[in-house]
Amino acid sequence: MSDVNPIEVQQALKGASYPTDRQTLTDLARKNKASDKVVDKISHMKSDRIDGPDQVEKEMFRG
């Protein structure tokens, strides 16, 4: 089970424009005052290029 939930991630990435990269999403999560757990999870996604929120969800919650 994941230590973060999808709602937290949605809030952390509010305002994101896709496609983007992992570092931009990490910075946005920090700007949106996401928890350290959420920021860490975003920063460790395996893909550098992120095409949309569905890719974020897949990488973070479905392995």
C-alpha positions as CSV (number, residue, x, y, z in Angstrom):
1,M,0.0,0.0,0.0
2,S,1.2,3.5,-0.9
3,D,2.1,5.9,1.9
4,V,0.4,8.8,0.0
5,N,-3.1,8.9,-1.5
6,P,-4.3,10.2,-5.0
7,I,-6.0,13.2,-3.5
8,E,-2.8,14.5,-1.9
9,V,-1.0,14.1,-5.3
10,Q,-3.8,15.9,-7.1
11,Q,-3.6,18.8,-4.7
12,A,0.2,18.8,-4.9
13,L,0.1,19.0,-8.7
14,K,-2.6,21.6,-9.0
15,G,-1.9,23.9,-11.9
16,A,0.5,21.5,-13.7
17,S,0.8,21.8,-17.5
18,Y,1.6,18.6,-19.5
19,P,3.7,17.4,-21.0
20,T,6.3,18.2,-18.4
21,D,9.3,16.7,-16.6
22,R,9.7,15.1,-13.2
23,Q,11.7,18.1,-11.8
24,T,9.0,20.6,-12.8
25,L,6.4,18.5,-11.0
26,T,8.6,18.1,-8.0
27,D,9.1,21.9,-7.8
28,L,5.3,22.5,-8.3
29,A,4.5,20.1,-5.5
30,R,6.9,22.0,-3.2
31,K,5.3,25.3,-4.3
32,N,1.8,23.9,-3.5
33,K,3.1,23.0,0.0
34,A,2.8,19.2,-0.5
35,S,4.0,16.9,2.3
36,D,7.6,15.7,2.2
37,K,6.2,12.2,1.4
38,V,4.4,13.4,-1.6
39,V,7.3,15.5,-2.9
40,D,9.7,12.5,-2.4
41,K,7.3,10.1,-4.2
42,I,7.0,12.5,-7.2
43,S,10.7,13.1,-7.4
44,H,11.4,9.4,-7.6
45,M,9.0,8.6,-10.4
46,K,10.9,6.5,-13.0
47,S,10.1,8.5,-16.1
48,D,11.6,11.9,-16.6
49,R,9.0,13.0,-19.2
50,I,5.5,13.0,-17.9
51,D,2.7,13.3,-20.5
52,G,-0.3,13.7,-18.2
53,P,-1.9,13.1,-14.8
54,D,-2.8,9.5,-15.9
55,Q,0.9,8.7,-16.2
56,V,1.6,10.2,-12.7
57,E,-1.2,8.0,-11.3
58,K,0.1,4.9,-13.1
59,E,3.7,5.4,-11.9
60,M,2.9,6.3,-8.4
61,F,0.0,3.9,-7.5
62,R,0.1,1.0,-10.0
63,G,3.8,0.4,-10.0
